Amino acid sequence: MKKDDKLVAAVKLVNEAIAVEYKRLEEVLKAEESEPIIIEGETTAGYYCQLMVDPKDVAKIMLDYNYPVWRVLGEDAPDNMWEELGYKFGLTRVCSVDL
């Protein structure tokens, strides 16, 4: 297998994994009923907290910021995504989402 063939195969594999992650988040977004998920973060007073939230709200924001790409590539998601999640749920900082 030539170097170019390996690269094409790797890109195809990554694209497939990204598509699977997009589909998973889109299914969460479309679900009629779903169990709440945990989001962890920090309040404006500096206290750590865990909130139970609607997974649809989280999935929408993650899709807006192309989270599947960041997740599959093993990179940190954009700070703006975490900030928007914090704003949505009244937290100063979000550090984890159980989705």
N, C-alpha and C positions, 0 to 999 in steps of 0.2 A: 504494500500500500504506500503510495507516494505521500509526501508531506502535505500537499494540497488536498488530497483525498481525506487524510486524517482531520484536517481543519474543517472541511465541509461536513464530515461525519460528526465532529464535536459541536459545530454550530447547530446542526440539525437536532442533536440530542438536547442542547440547551434550549432551543426554541420550543421543542416538544414539552420540556419540563415547565417552561414559562406558560405555555398554553394550558397545561393541566392546572396550574395554580390560578390562572385567570378564571378558568371554568369553575373551580372550587369556590372562589369568592363570589362569582356571579350567581352560583346556586344558593349561597347564603343570602345574597341580596334578594333573590326571587322567592325564597321559602315563605310560605304562608305563616307558619308558626315555627318558632325556634326557641331553644332554651337560652337564657341569658348567659353571657360570658363575663369573665373577670378582666377588668382593666386595672392596672396598678400605676400609681403615681404619687404626686406630692401636692398637698394643698397649699394655698397662699400663705398659710401660717407655718409651713415647713414640715407638716406631719405627713408621714407615709400613710396611704390608704388604698383599699381595694374597693372597687365599685362593681356592681352587677349591672351590665348594660345590654342593650339590644344589639346582637351581632350584625344586624342589617346596617346600623349606623356606622359601625366600625368598617365593615366591608366596603361601603360606599366611599368612605374617605381613603381607604387603602387602594381601591381601584382608581380613584382620582389621581393618586400619586404614583401609579404604576408599581405598586409594591411587589407584585409577582416577579418583576424583573430584578429588583434589588435582592429579594429573598433567594431566588435561584442562583444569582451570581455571588451570593454570600457577602454582599456589601451592606453597609448601613443604609437604612431608608432615609430619605431626606428629612432634615430637621423640621421643615415646614409641615410634614405629615404629622409628626409627633405633636407639634404646636397646635395644629388644627384639632387633633384628638383631644388635647388638653382643654382647648377652648370649648369644644362641644360638650364635654363632661364636667366642666368647672374645675379643672386641675391646672396648676402652674406648670407641672411637668408630668409627662407620661413616660414610664420606663418599660412597660410590658403590656401585651395584649394576648389573651388566651384564645386565639381564634384559629 
